[in-house]
Amino acid sequence: MTSTASDSQAGISPRSEAQRRVLTVLVCSQVLSGAGLAAGITVGALLAQDMLGSSDLAGLPSALFTAGSALAAVTIGRISQARGRRPGLATGYLTGAMGSAGVIAAAVADSPVLLFIALFVYGAGTATNLQARYAGADLAAPAHRARAVSTVLVATTLGGVVGPNLAAPTGHLADSLGIPTLAGPFLLSGTAYALAALVLAVWLRPDPLLLARSFDLQQPTPAAVATAARTRGPGLMPGALTMILTQLVMTAVMTMTPVHMHDHGHGTAASGLVIAIHVGAMYLPSPLTGWLVDRYGPTVVAAASGLTLLAAGLTAAAAPADSVALLALALALLGLGWNLGLVSGTAMITEAVPLATRARTQGLVDVSIAIAGATGGLSSGLVVAAAGYPVLALTGGVLALAVLPAIAVSASRR
């Protein structure tokens, strides 16, 4: 009797056993990468401002992160498609570590040009951190797919909380090494990304995507056969549109909220609190969101994301400028709406795309998400300058409702 047959008789599915191992490894790597991501972004703008002696280009690091992540998303998707998730994700994190080293070198050499190139490369870590959620869904049973995605997402929160809090200690370490203080957090970023790459390269075995393909070839289910027979399912476009719109709206409103608060006399502590609440709402609800998607379906939760983002926009637009509490509530709703959209959209994409082309398609979708984030960030300042923050918030909320017609069409096709 084979070991597979023995496992089956014992009630242990080889697929579920492999999925548990995959999720454990992904959670470990996401905690590390979350620390690397948050630590670098915390001081990126400040480092650029310090080196340039001006705040005119202080927003450029964010744009470079996004541009770098867009290119990396395509590359990671293609590597994963050809060779599996393990080499794709490990390569992405290693590239992010190289970008961190480049930032440190630029700070030591006081070279703004090298800094901007390095920040572009550093953006690969952002793309990899986001694409890891797909690896969590490869082996998951359809009824638990969204919960697997949410497990990977929520792990990022742990590192995201630790990273910014280590900015001061890593700055002191940088001083002792003769490196500019603001480059200190990139010591943590580089180390964290390199360790995440090592964890994946050594322990993400078997590769979830390759193993999922082999399982489907050995034991094709009716659903797998039906999916393989088509190039895409009805959920592809609604899933992509949901994630693109939620990213666009979230980035636009989030980017200008600290500016709006600063212009009305709030200090960095108040704006930092509001953004911290926002980031918590982006990731911490993931387990509940995953359960809701598995229980009620991704289209219902995607529709809820549009309505939640509308509520966020209305609250932000109506909030008095001196009310930190209402702005915090608005940003919490904004983060929750983004979470609902990302988890449900990811589930729709994963369900709609056959394994044979899944990784490449997911990479292309994440490019669109990155472009949407860049568009939201760059356009938000123009809207606020022309019409004010309340108009930006209200416009974002109304725009989020565009997911509803697409979701309705997808539901009717199902």
N, C-alpha and C positions, 0 to 999 in steps of 0.2 A: 504493500500500500504506500503511495507517495505521501510526502509530508503535506502537500496541499490537500489531499483527500483527508488526511488525519486532522488537519486544522479545521476543515469543513465539518467533519463529524463532531469535533469538539465544540462547534459553534463559534469558532474564531475565523473570520474571513481574512485571507491574506491581504486583501485590498484595504480593509479597515485597520489592520495591524500596521501596514505601511503608512496609512494616512496619519495614524497617531504619531509615528516617528517623524514624518515630514512636518507636521504641525509643531512638534517640540523643537525641532531644529530651526524652523522658520521663526518661532517666537524668540528664541535666543538671538538669532541674527537681527531681528527687528528691534529688540531692546538696544543692541549695540548701535545699529544704524540710526535709530531715533535720537540717541545721544549725539552722534556725529552730525546729523542734520540740524538739530536745534542749536547746538553750540556754535556752528559756523554762521548760520543765518542771524544769530543774535548780534554779532559784531561786524558782519560784512559791510553794512552801510557805514558804520562808524569808522572802520578801517579805511574805506575809500575816502571818506570826508577828511580824515586825519592826514592821509598821504597827499591829497590834492589841495588841502588848505581851503576848501570851499564845499558848500553843501549842494552845489548845482548838479553834480553827478552822483550824489549819495544814493539815489534810487537805482542807479545802473546795476549794482550787484544783484538786486532782485531780478532784473530783466535778464542778466547773464545766467543766473541760476536756471531760469525758465527756459532760455534758449538752449542751454547745455542739456537740460533734462529732455527737451523735445528730440534733439538729435540722438541722445542716448536711448530713448524709448524705442526708436526704430531699430537701433543696433542690437539692443538687448532682445527685442522681439525676434529678430532674424537669427541671432545666435541660439536662442532658446528653441526656435522652430527647427533648426538644423541639428542641434546637438543636445538639447534638453535644458531644463531650468537651471541646473547646477552651474554649468559653465556660463550661461547668460547672466545670472544674478551675481555670481562671483566676479566676473569681469567688470560688471557695473560698479560694484562696491570698490574693487581695486582701483578703477579709474577715478572714483571719488576721492580715494586716499591719495592718489597722485596729485589731484587738484589741490588738496589740502596742503601737501608738501610744497606745491608751487606757490600758494598764497604766502606761506611762511618765508620762502625764498624771496618773493617779491617785497615783503615787508622789510626783510634784512637789507636787501639791495635798494630799497626805497624806489621801486620801479612801478609806476601806475600801469604801464602797458602790460608788464608781466602779471600784475595783479588781476587785470581784467581777463587775460587769457586763462589764468589759473582758475578764476571763479567760474568761467564757462565750463572748464573740465570738471570742476567740483560739482556742477549741476547733475552729473551722472549719478551721484549718490541719491539725489532726490528722486530721479526716475526709477532707480532700482528699488528704493524703499516702497514706492507706490506699486511697482509691478510685482512685488513679492506676493501681493494678495491673490494674484491669479494662480500662483503655485499652490496656495492653500486649497484651491478649489479643484485642482486637476483630478485628484483621487477621491474627492468627497462624493458620497451618495447624493443624488439630486435633492432628497428631502433634507439634507444637512449642509448643502453647498454654501448657503449664505452665512451660516454660523461659522463655517471654516474660514470664510473671507473675513468675518468680523474678528475672529480670534487673532489673525495676523495683524489686522489694523489696530486693535486695542493694545497690542504689544508695543507698538510704536510710542504710545503714550508714556510708558514707563521710562524709556530713554529720553523722550522729549521733555519730561519733567526734570530729569537729572542733569541733562546737558547744560541748559542755561544757568543752573545753580553752581556749576563748576567753572563758570567764566572767570570769576575772580581768582580762585586757586590756580587755574591754568595760566592766568595772566602773571601771577607771582612766579610760577615755574618758568615762564618765558623770560621774565626779567633776570632770573638767576642764570639762564643760559645765554644771555646777551641778545635775546630776540625781543622786538617791540611788544609791549604789553598786549595790545589789541590782537596780535597774531596768536596769542596763547591758546584761545579756544580751538584754533585749527590744529594744534597739537593733539587735542582730544579728538577732533573730527577725523584726522588722518589715522590715528590709532584705532578708533572705533570702527571706521570703515574697513580698515585692513583686517581687523579681527572678525568682522562680519563676513568678509570674503573667505577667510580661513575656515570659519565654522561651516559655511555652505560647501566649500570645496572638499572638506574632509568628511563631513557627516551627512550631507544631503544625498544619501544613498539608501535605497534606489532613487533614481531621479523620478519625481512625481509625474512629469509629462510623458516621459518615455515608458514608464510602467503603466500609466493609464492607457496608452496606445496598445501596449501588448495585451493588457486585460481585455480591451474591446475587441482585439483580433481573435483572442482565444475563446471568449464567451460573449459574443455580440448579443446585446439585448434588443428588443424591438425598437426601443427609443434610439439606441446607438445606430442601428441600421437605417432608421428613418433620417437621422441627423446626417449620417455619412452620405446619404443619397442626394443631399442638396448642398449648395455652396454656403447658404446662410439661412437662419430661421427668421421668423417674424420679429423676434426681439432684438435683433442687431441694431437697427437704426434707432428705435425708441430708447434702448439702453445707452447707446452712444450719445444721443441728444440729451438724455437726462443728466449724464455726467458732465457734458460740455456746458449746459446751461447752469447747473448748480455750481460748477467751478467758476464760471464767468461772474455770476451774481455774488458768490461768496467773496471772491478776490477783490472785486470792485468796492464793495461796502467795507470789508475788513481793512483794506489799504487806507481808506480815507477817514476812518473813525478816529484813530489817534491824532490825525491832523486836525479834524473837526474839534476834538476835545482840547487840543493845545491852543487853537485859535480862540477858545472861549474860557481860557484861564486855568484849565486843569493841568496838573503836573504829570510827570512821567509815571509816578506811582499809581495814579488813578487810571491812566491809559493802559499801563502794564497790567493792572488788575482786570480790566475789561477784556484785554486780549487773552490773558490767561484763562478766563472763564470761557471765552470763545474757543480756544484750542481744546480745552477739556471737553466742551460740547461736541467738537468735531470727532473725537475718537472714543471717549468713554462710553457713549451709548451703543457702541458697535455690537456687543453681545445681544442686547435687546433688539436692535435693528435686525440682526441676523435671524433671530428667532421669529420676528414678525414676517420677514420675507419668506422663510421656510413654511410658516404657518398659513399666511394669507396670500402669498404670491408676490413677485416683484413689482407687478404693475400697480397693485394697491399701494405699496410703500412708495413707489416712484411718484404717484399722484400726491401722496401725503407730503413728499419733499417739496413739491411745488407750492402747496398750500402753506407749509411751514415757512418757506422763504418769503411768501407774500406777507405772512404775519410778522416776520422779522423786518421787512421793509416798511410796513405800516407803523410798527412800534418805533423804529429808528427815526422815521420821518416826523412822527408826532412827539417824540421825546424832547422835553425842554433841554436846551444846551447845558444847563447846570445840573441835570439829573444823571449822576453816574449810575444809579440803580436801574433806570429805564434803559440806558444805553447798554448796560451789561445784560439786561434781559433780551434786548434786541440782538446782541451779538451771540448770546447763547442760542437763541432760535436760529440765527444764521448758521452757526456751527452744526446744530441738530439737523437742519434742512440739508446741509451739505452731506452729512453722514447718511441720512436716509437715501439721498440720491446716489451716492457712491456705491453703497452696498447693494441696493436694488439694481442699479445699472450694471454693476459687475456681474451679478447673478444672471441678468438677461443676456449679456454678451457671452458668458460662459456656456449658457444653455443653447444659444443660437448658433454658435460656431463649431463645426466639427473639429475633432482633435487634429486632423491632418493639417489644418491651417490655423489652428487656434492661436498659437503664440504670436505669429506674424500679425494677425488681425488685432489682437490685443495691444500690440506695440503701436500700431497705427492709430488705434483709438486713443491711446495715452498721449500720442503726439497732439491730437486734436484738443485733448484736455489741457495740455501745457500751453498751447496757443491761446485757448480761451482764457486761461489764467493771466497770460501776458497781456491780452487785449483788455481784460477787465482792469488790471492794474494800471495800464497806461492811459486808458480812457477815463478812468474815475476822476483823475485830477482835472481833466478838461471839463467834465460835467460839473464838478463842484465849483470850478472857477467861473463857469458861465451861468450856472443856475442855483448853486448851493447844495449842501449836503442832503437836506430833506428830499430834494428832487432826485438825487442819485439813489437814495434808499428806496423811494417809492417806485422809481423806474425799474430798479433791480427786482423788486418784489413782483411787479406786474409782468416783467419779462420771464420770470420763473414759471408763470402759468402756461407758457408755451409748451411745457411738457405734457399738459393734459390732453390736447388733441392727439398727439403721437401715441400716448398711452392708450387712449380709447381705440385707436386704429389697431394697435397691437393686440389689445384684449379681444376685439372682434375677430381677428384672424385666428387667435387661439381657439 
